[in-house]
Amino acid sequence: MTATSSLHDWGDLRSSGARTLDVDVLVIGSGAGGASTAATAIELGHSVLMLEEGPYVPAAKAPALMADSFAKIWRHGGLTATYGTPPLAYAEGCCVGGSTEVNSAIFQRAPEALLAEWQKNYRLRNFSAEELAPYYDWAAQVVNASLTPPPLGMPSDLLMRAGQAMGWQVKQLERGQRDCVGTNLCALPCPTGGKQSMSSTLIPALLQRGTAIIAEAKVTRLIRQGSWIKGAKVCTRDADGQTHNLTVKARRIFLCAGAIQTPALLQQAGFRGPIGQKLRLHPTIKCLTHFNEIIDAQDYRLPLVAVTQFMPELRLGGSVFTPGTFGVALAEDWQRRSGSIGKMRQSAIYYAMVRGRGHGRVISMPGGAAPIVTYRLDPQDWRLLGEGVSRLAQAMLTIGATKVYPSIAGHEGWNDPQQAAKAFGEKLPKNRSQLMTIHLFGSCPMGDSPGICGADSFGRVFGAENLFVADASLIPEAPGVNPQATVMALARRNALHNLGEQS
């Protein structure tokens, strides 16, 4: 049976008793990689079925509260922690559109120097900045990557002023947007469709062209026969909460489930080697910052400028600010910060993000509900995080901040620039630092070196004839920039190669 139903009429197909589907291309995951792969496959004339573990949440039904958003469209109800010292919180979207529904749509290309380095170290074919440019251009057009017209709001203005006061390079960030009205609800997800996530761009176009997308459909295992993947076993759930088992047969399968779920599925299917062995990420530490003046950061988009002086190793930027995130910042050390509860309108949250040199592992456990994820920071990561919070605090205090609290339990915070400057180079306490990330990579690195790569230069899994990866798992190392643009570009490039005339 060929899948021709859309996300909206899948209930009719399920009620018809269908238990097996047969398609040209099966795409597992509907985020930046999955949607880009499916769009390319449709252009090339293939029948496509997309499976998404999470629900479909249209803009009109976007949750109004962060807590509701966590429960509905974020994996594990919000943040998950890695094993290690310290445990590091990471976030994954779990809904139609994937993590593009909960990110800020920042659009950045990977630095050319890093692309050249990866091309050499991982023996990547056709991977120069010049060769990747057309795919980045395609991604930019899809999401309408553009600068936000002023005014950007006080949170952005403060970060711009702070960087300039220190003599640092500060740049405005492009983001995927179209008629954005600045609701500051990007992570809920966007209620207006102004943020150009996959559910606002590629997925509507895919549905119009007849692509089948099944939401709330979890792949339980890949059907493997030697080097061929015949399809997947799937557990679906209907509107009444009833589960149904489904078999999908496909000639080509693309795993686009993200840097945690993709290697877990590969391991369950018996693929080993480097898969899941070198998880990379961007360790990030936040700073709660108080001012005397009214900021009302909750009324603006997150800061759309960043200090780029120290990139790609270190970036200073601004975080989403809501009553919920303000409360979380206070709760990090309630004993010392409870007195700030009345200062929400005078506060903002900024961060220091490093291009992590450490690495972790993704380990699929038989019968486990979720893979085990570990991560250990490299000594350079700790050094740069310490330098980052010190620089950030010094800059903010220089332009008039009254207090800066880094996300370190028991830290008294800084009151003046000299105090913050003296902390430069100090080691952060590993057991009290509260780190997080929303950028995950490298768990199935691409390249023509099977000993260190899980997939070849165009995403084909080593040891498989018709199984491909098309998500952030492929990015060999942390790029120091937001990854969505690179994920889309690589997915487009690899799908054209593996499904086009070259294949």
TAHU-V984650 format. One line per field, one symbol per residue. phi: phi as a letter, one per 30 degrees, with the letter a starting at -180 (. if undefined). psi: psi as a letter, one per 40 degrees, with the letter a starting at -180 (. if undefined). burial: b if it has 16 or more other C-alpha atoms within 10 Angstrom, else e. A space follows every 50 residues. Layout:
phi=???
psi=???
burial=???
This chain:
phi=.ddbdcedcdedddddjdbbbbbdbcccjbdeddddddddddedjcdbbc cbdddcbdedcdecbedddedcbcdhikcccddlbddcdbbbdbadjhdd dcccidcbddeeddedddeddchddhbdedddeddddddddecheadddd ddjeeddddddddddcicdbbdcdbdaahdcidibedcdedciddddddc bddeddddcjddbcdhbcddadccbidccdlbcbccbcddidcbcbccca dbbcdbcjdcdddddddddjdbiddicbdcacdbbcbdbcbdddchedcb eeecbbdcecdddbbcbbcebbeddddddddeaeeccedcdccedcbabb bcbcdecdabbcbdceiddaddbcabddedddddddddddddddddddcj ecabcddbdiddiccbddddddddjddddddbdccaabbbbidbdclcbe dbccbddbjdddjbdbcbcbadedddbdcibeceddddddddedddddcd ddd
psi=hhheiiddedddddeeehehihidhhhhifaddddddddddddeeihhhh hhdaihgiddfhieidddddddeihffbiihihihihhhiihigiheaee eeaefhhhiihddddddddddefhifeidddeddddddddddefhiihii ieiddddddddddddefihhiihiihihfhefeffdeeaheeedhgidee cdddddddeehhhhifhhhdiihhgbehhdaihihihadeehiiiihhhi dhhhhfeiedddddddddeehbbeheefhiighhhihhhiidihdfdeei iihfiihedeiedhhhaiihhiddddddddedgdddedeedeedeeiihi ihhigheaiaihhhhheidiihhihhiiddddddddddddddddddddee idihhighheheiididdddddeheihihdeehhiiiehhieegiiifgd deieiaefehhheidfhihgaeddhdiheeiheddddddddddddddeea dd.
burial=eebbbbbeebeeeeeeeeeebbbbbbbbbbbbbbbbbbbbbbeeebbbbb bbbbbbbbbeebbeebeebbebbbbebbbbbbbeebbbbbbbbbbbbbbb bbbbbbbbbbeeebbeebbeebbbeebbbeebeebbebbbebbbbbebee ebbbbbebbbbbbeeeeeebebbbbbbbebebebbbbbbbbbbbbbbbbb bbbeebbeebbbbbbbbbbebbbeeeeebbbbbbbbbeeeeeeebbbbbb bbbbbbbbbbbbbbbbbbeebeebbbbbbbbbbbbbbbbbbeeebbbbbb bbbbbbbbbebbbbbbbbbbbbeebbeebbebbbebbeeeeeebbbbbbb bbbbbbbbbbbbbbeeeeeebbbbbbbeeebbbbbbbbbbbbbbbbbbbb bbbbbbbbbbeebbbbbeebbebbeeebeeeebbbbbbbbbbbbbbbbbb ebbbbbbbbbbbebebbbbbbbbbbbbbbbbbbbbbbbbbbbbbbbebbe eee
